[in-house]
C-alpha cells in the first residue's frame, strides 16, 4: 500500500480543525440558579397576560410577569442565577405529593436549578461553515408536551426528558427513568429536560411555541433538519425535588407524586425559556476557549463571565416578586391549584371543563 505523505503543515492544520470540532461538539458550562424568583400560576409564553393553567417554579430575573418581552426582562433589578447579565427566566411545573386522603402537599425544591449551556454542533455542520449562535433578542421556546401520559421511545422530544433517582449510602446508581419512578429516591428526585437547539432562523416564537425549533438527529447532538438549519446554544435543565420527606407515607412500589398540571406519569413534563441575555456577552462566551472543555463546566473559569459572576449567597438575596395570582400553592391543599384533575392515561390528557354549573 503506498504511503500517504501530507504536505508540510497539513497535519497541524488537521489537528487544529479536529480540536475545534471536538470543542464545539462537547463543551459546556453550568449556570446555577440559587432559588425560585416566584412559584405561581403564570406562564407568559403559553398564557400571556392572564393566569396560566398550572403552577410553575420560576428561576431568573425578578421582572417576571404574565406578559413580558425581552425589554421586560431587562428591567429586572437582579437575577437568582449566576451571571448578572443573564436576565432570562427559566421555569418548569411544580411537583406535589398526592396523599391517600386525596389532598396534595407541595414538594420542596432543593438546590435551585443547574442550567447547562452546551456547545453542541455536528462535525459535518462545522465543515460546512456553520457555527453556534446565541439566542436572539425576543427569543422564547417550550420543550415537552403536558398532555402526554404515555412514553414513546422513538420520540426525540420524550427522549430529551429524564428522571434520575438519586441514592445515598454508597448505593449503586440507577439508569434514568422516562417518568416518575415507582420507588423511593433517598437522595432526591432529579428531573432533567433538554431543549431543542435547531432553529428555523426566522421566528422568535411559534403558535405552539415549539415549531420554530427542532431537535438534532441524536437529541443532544447530531445533524439539524433542513427545515431548521441554524444551530443555537443548547439548553439543559436539571432540578432536584426532596421526595424523601414523603418516604414514610408511601407503600412499596407505589408512585404518589404528580405535577401541578395533574400528571402522575411524568411523561408530560415540560420546560419554558424566555431569553433575557446580553446577546453579545453570550456570543462571546460561546467562542471563548476558557468557557469550553478546559473549564469542565465550571462557569467561574470562563473569562467572559468573570466580571459578572455572583455566588449563591448573592443569588439568594435577589428579592422575589409578589405573586400576581392570589392563591395558596404551597403546603397542604385540597386540590391542585387551578383546574387540574389527575389524569393517569395512557391516552393523552384532555383540557378539563371546570366552569361553574
N, C-alpha and C positions, 0 to 999 in steps of 0.2 A: 504494500500500500504506500503511495507516495506521501512524503512528509509535508504537512501544511506549514508554510512559512508565512508568518504575519509581517506586514510592513512595520518598520520601526515606529514605535509609539502607539501602534494599534491596540496592543494588549492593555496598556494603561487606560486607553480611552474606553475599551470594553469594560474594564473593571469599574471605572467611574460610573459608566452608564448603568451597570448592574447594581451598583450601590444605591444609585438614585431610585431605581425601580424597587429594590427591596425596602428602602426607607419609606417610600410613598405607599407601599403595599401593606405595611405592618406598624408604622409609627403611630403613637397616640400620646395624649396627656389626659390626666384625670382632673376635672373641675369638681371640687367638693362644694356642697351647699349645706350649711350647718343646721338650718331649721326651716320649717314652712313659714312663708310670709303670711299665709292665711289658709284655713281649712273651711270651705264653704261651697254652696251650690252656685258657682259661677263658672262659665266657660265662654270667653269672648270669641272663640273660634266657631263653635257649634251653635251657641245661643247668644249672639251678640246683642247687648242692650237689654237683656232680660234674665230672669232666673233660669239656671240650667236644670237639666233633669235629675242630676245626682251630685253627690258631694265629691269634691276634689281636694287633694293635698297639693298645695301650690308652693313652689320654690322660686327664688329670684328677686327681681326688682320690686320695690314696695309701691309702685304706681299701678299694680294690677287692679283691673276693674272690668265690668261686664262688657264694655265697648271700648276697645283700645286699638291703637295704631302704633306704628313704630315711634311716632312722635310722642305718644303717651308714655312708652317705655322710658324715653329719655328724660321724663320729669321725675323719675324715681330719685328719692333722696339717698338711697343706699340699696344694697342687694344682700341677700342672705347667702350668696355664692362667693367664690374665692377670688374673682377678678372684678375690680370696681368698674371697669369699662364694659363689663357684660351686664346689661340691664334687661336681659331676656327673662322670660318666665317659662318654667318647666312644670308640668303638672300631670298627675295620674289619679285614678279613682282611689278612694279611701277603703280600708279593709275593716270589716265588722265581724264579731263573733255572734253566731245565732244560737241563743240559749234554748234549752229544752222546753222552757215555758213560752217560747215564741218571741221573746224580747231580743233586742240587738245591743251589743256592747262594742263601743269603738275600741279598736286595737291600736296600741301606741306605736308610732313610727319612731325608729331609733337610728341615730347616726346620720340623720339628714339624707342626702342623696349623693351618689357618685355619678357624675356625667362624663362619660368617656368621649373625647373628641378624637376620632380616628381618621388618619390619612389613608383612606382606602381607595386604591385605583389599580386596575388590571394592567399588567405589563404591555399588553397589546395596545392599550389606550395611550400609555406613555410613548410608545414607539410611533404612534400616530400623531403625536404632538399635543395630546390633550393634557390638562392639568386639573388639580383640585381647586375649587373656588370657595370663597367664603359665602355665607348666606347674604343675599342682597337685602337692602332695607325694605321693610314691609313683608318679608317672607314669613310664612307660618305653615304648619303641617300637623297632621294627625297620623298616628300609626296604630294598627289594630282595629277590631270591629266589635263593639259592645254587644251586638246581637248574637254572636256566636255562642253555641252551647255544646259543640262537638269539635273534635280535632281532626284536621286533615293534614297528614304528614307531608303531603306534596305541596302544600301552600307555603310559599315563601313568607308571606305575612305572618302565618302562625308559627313557622319555624323560627321567627325572629323574637319569640317570647319564651322565656324560661323561668321556671320556679325552682329555686335551689334551697334544699333543706340543709341548713347549717347545723352541724353537730358539735358536740363537746366531748371532753374526757378522752381524747385520742381516738374517737370512733372514726372508722374509715368513711371517707366522703362518698356521697351518693351521686349518681348521674342526675342531670336536671330532669325535672318533670315538665310536661307540657301544660299542666294546670295545677290546681291546688292538690298537694299530696295528701293521701289519707293515712298519715302517720304524724307523730309528734316530731318537731324540729327544735331540739333543745338549745340550739344556738341562734334560733330565729329563722324566719322565712324571708329569703331574699328573692325579690321579683325583678326580672330583667326584661328590657324591651329594646330592640334595635330599630331605628328609624330607617326608612329608605333613603338612599343618597344619590339616586339618579334623577335629575331634574329635566323637565321639558325645555328649559331655557327661556321660557316666556312668562309663565303665570306665577305670581307670588302666592296664589291660593287657587282653589278649585271648588266646585259646587259641593263635592263630598269631602273636601279638604285633604284628599289623598291622590286624586288622579293626576295632579301636576308632578307627582313623584312616583318612582318605581324602585323596586329592589334590584340590585345586580344579580347575576345568574346564580351565585352561591350564597346569597343572603348577606353575608358580611364582606364579601368580595366577589370577584368575577367581573363579567362584562355587562355594561349597561345596555338596555334595549335601544334600538334605533329611534324609538319614539321619545326617549328620554336620554339624550346623548351627553348632557352636561353633568359632570361629577362634582357634587358638593361635599364638604367635610361631613363625615358620618357621625351621627349621634347614637349613644347607647346609654340608657338609664339603668341604674342599679340601686334599688331601695329595699331596706330591711324592716320587717314588722315583728314586734315582740309577741309572737304567738304562744310562747312558753307560759305566759301568765294564765293561760286557759287549760293547761295540761290536766289539772285536777278535775276539770268539768267535762272531759272527753271520755268517750268509750273507745276501746281498741278498734282501730280500723275505720272509725268514722271521720268525716270531714265537715267540721262545723263552721267554717269561715265563708264569708260571702263578700263580694264587692258592693260598693254603695249603690250600684245600679241593679242589684238583685241577681247577681251571677254567682252561684255556688260551685261552678265548674272551674273557673279561671280562664276558660277559653276566650272569653270576651274582653280580656284585659286590653288596655289601650293607653296611649300617652299623647300629650299635646306639647307643642313648642311654638312660642311667639318670639321671633328674633328681636333682640334689643342690643346687639353687639355694635361696638365701634368697628365698622366693616374693615377699615384699613388695618387696625390692630389685629383683628382675627386673621386677615390675609397674611400679614407679616409673620404671625406665629406658625401658620401652615408651612411656610418656607424657611423658617428659622431652624437650622440643624440642631440647635441646643434644645429644641422642643420635640425632637424626634426620638429615634431608638436609644440614643445615648442617655436620655433622661429617664427611660424606663417608666414613663407615665407620670413622673414626679413634676408637677407643674412649677414647683419652686425653682427648678433648674432651667426653666425656659426664660432666656434673656429678654424676650419681647414682653413678657408679662411681669417681670420683676418689679418695675416701678408701681404696679397696680395691684399687687397681691395683698390679701388680707387674711389673717388667720381665723380659726374657728371662733375665737372669743369675739372678734370684731364682727364677724358674720352674724353671730347670735345677738349682738347688741343692736342690729338693724331693727327698728321698730316695725312690728307687723301692722297690717291695715285693719281697720274696723270692718267687720263683715257687713256687706250690703244687704244680705238676707238675714232677717231676724228670726232665728230658729235654733233649736238645740241640735247639734251634730255630734257631740261627744258625750260619753257616759253611757248610762243605760236608757235605751229608747224603746218605745212600744212597737215602732215600725221604722224602716229605713226612711230617712228624710226624703221628701218629695213623694212621687208616686212610683214606687219600685218594689212591687211584689217579687218574691223569689221565684225564678223560672229555671227549672232544672234541665230542660232539654230532653232528648238530644236535638230536637228541632230548634231552629233559630227562635230567639225570644221575639215577642211582639211588643209594640208600644201599648201599654195598658190604658184603658179609659177610666180615670179616677175622678171624673167630673161628678158633682153632686147630682143625685137622682131625686 
